[in-house]
Amino acid sequence: MKKTEPRWTAADLMQRDVKTVDADLPVPELEYTLVSASISGAPVMEGKKVVGVVSRSDIVEVLTAEQEFGELVGEWYVGAVQGARDEQQRKELHATVGQRLQGMRVRDIMNPELISVDPGMPAAEIARVMLARGVHRVLVIEDERLLGLVTTTDLLRVVAES
């Protein structure tokens, strides 16, 4: 007699108490928020509407881009302007890049593409969606309302407990 495996769905697996962030949250505060909540990413909200997802990877990506921008501009700037003011000008350039980062909001770095599943979607199908899309979390949405979140860790927990 063949033993049947339990059929887990998104509703069974999802985390219901989901930490969300506001689209207007400054990026420096986003990092603190994610670290404080011990999470790597979060849905982005405008009021009660989910408008995107943001992760620590997005923060690293924008920091890397800003650093490369600063280095390129810095090389040009230092090459174009020689003399006693070079060090002061470099400091001003670094301050400008820092100000650009301070002014960035979550909406500037978030991924606006929502990868979501229905509450009744089976765990195996959720895993296929995550693999195909290369993501570590999917939103569980019904009638445009965020119900929860399923992560790769949630899927692994089911496998480990089976």
GIHULIN-V825501 format. One record per pair of residues at least 12 apart in sequence whose C-alpha atoms are under 8 Angstrom apart, sorted by the first residue. I is the first residue (numbers start at 1). GAP is how many residues later the second one is. Records with the same first field share a line. If there is no record, write none. Layout:
BEGIN
I = GAP + GAP
END
This chain:
BEGIN
7 = 115 + 116
8 = 114 + 115
9 = 110 + 111 + 112 + 113 + 114
10 = 107 + 108 + 109 + 110 + 111 + 112 + 113 + 116 + 130 + 140
11 = 108 + 109 + 129
13 = 110 + 137 + 141 + 142 + 145
14 = 126 + 134 + 135 + 136 + 137 + 140
15 = 133 + 134 + 135
16 = 131 + 132 + 133
17 = 131
18 = 24 + 130 + 131
19 = 18 + 23 + 24
20 = 22 + 23 + 24 + 25
21 = 21 + 22 + 23 + 24
22 = 22 + 23 + 24 + 25 + 84
23 = 21 + 22 + 23 + 28 + 82 + 83 + 84
24 = 81 + 82 + 83
25 = 80 + 81
26 = 76 + 77 + 78 + 79 + 80
27 = 32 + 74 + 75 + 76 + 77 + 78 + 79
28 = 73 + 74
30 = 76
31 = 25 + 28
34 = 22
40 = 15 + 16
41 = 12 + 13 + 14 + 15
42 = 12 + 13
43 = 96
44 = 62 + 63 + 66
48 = 97
49 = 95 + 96
50 = 94 + 95 + 96
51 = 61 + 63
52 = 58 + 59 + 60 + 61 + 62
53 = 57 + 58 + 59 + 60 + 61
54 = 52 + 55 + 56 + 57
55 = 55
58 = 51 + 52
59 = 50
62 = 47
63 = 38
66 = 31 + 35
67 = 30
70 = 23 + 24 + 27
74 = 16 + 19
78 = 12
114 = 25
115 = 23 + 24
116 = 22 + 23 + 24 + 25
117 = 21 + 22 + 23 + 24
118 = 22 + 23 + 24
119 = 21 + 22 + 23
123 = 32
126 = 12
127 = 25 + 28
136 = 15 + 16
137 = 12 + 13 + 14 + 15
138 = 12 + 13
END
